[in-house]
Amino acid sequence: MAAPLGRDTLPAHWSYGVCSDGRVFFINDETRSTTWLHPRTGEPVNSGHMIRSDLPRGWEEGFTTEGASYFIK
């Protein structure tokens, strides 16, 4: 995982989004292109959160840095 994700870690004109599976994608707002790789580090990033279809509405699964899962409402 790349360094902690925040707008201050991104170059100018970049933003990001998070898919329901927790993967983070990066958006170059000038070229309107996207990538799975962090524009500074070149590494993929996972948010550590995952929306699962088998959970009740409004719940998602998160993971600690040690890999243990927990649930968030």
C-alpha positions in Angstrom: 0.0 0.0 0.0 1.2 3.5 -0.8 1.7 6.1 1.9 -1.4 7.3 3.6 -3.8 8.6 1.0 -4.9 12.2 1.2 -5.3 15.0 -1.3 -2.0 16.4 -0.1 -0.2 13.3 -1.2 -1.4 13.7 -4.8 0.1 15.9 -7.4 -1.8 19.0 -8.6 -4.8 18.2 -10.8 -5.2 14.7 -9.4 -8.1 13.3 -7.4 -9.2 9.8 -6.4 -12.2 7.6 -6.0 -12.9 4.3 -4.2 -14.6 1.2 -5.8 -17.0 -0.9 -3.8 -14.3 -3.5 -3.4 -12.0 -1.0 -1.6 -9.6 -0.4 -4.5 -8.6 3.2 -5.0 -8.4 4.7 -8.5 -6.7 8.0 -9.4 -8.1 10.6 -11.8 -6.0 13.1 -13.7 -8.5 15.9 -13.9 -6.7 17.7 -16.7 -6.5 14.7 -19.1 -9.6 12.9 -17.7 -7.7 9.7 -17.6 -7.6 7.2 -14.7 -5.2 4.7 -13.3 -5.0 2.1 -10.5 -1.5 3.3 -9.6 -0.8 6.2 -7.3 0.7 9.0 -9.5 3.6 9.7 -7.1 4.6 6.1 -6.0 3.4 4.0 -8.9 1.9 1.6 -6.5 -1.7 0.3 -6.2 -3.7 1.4 -3.1 -6.4 -0.3 -1.2 -8.6 1.7 1.1 -8.9 -1.1 3.6 -12.7 -0.9 3.3 -15.0 -3.2 1.3 -18.7 -3.0 0.7 -20.0 -6.5 0.5 -23.3 -7.6 -1.0 -23.9 -10.1 1.8 -23.9 -7.4 4.5 -27.0 -5.4 5.5 -27.5 -2.0 3.8 -25.2 0.7 5.2 -22.6 -1.8 6.5 -19.1 -2.3 5.1 -16.1 -4.4 6.1 -12.8 -2.9 7.0 -9.4 -4.4 7.7 -6.8 -3.5 10.3 -3.1 -3.2 9.3 -2.7 -6.7 10.7 -5.4 -8.1 8.4 -8.2 -8.6 10.9 -11.6 -7.7 9.6 -14.1 -5.5 11.3 -17.5 -4.1 10.3 -18.6 -0.5 10.1 -22.0 1.1 9.9 
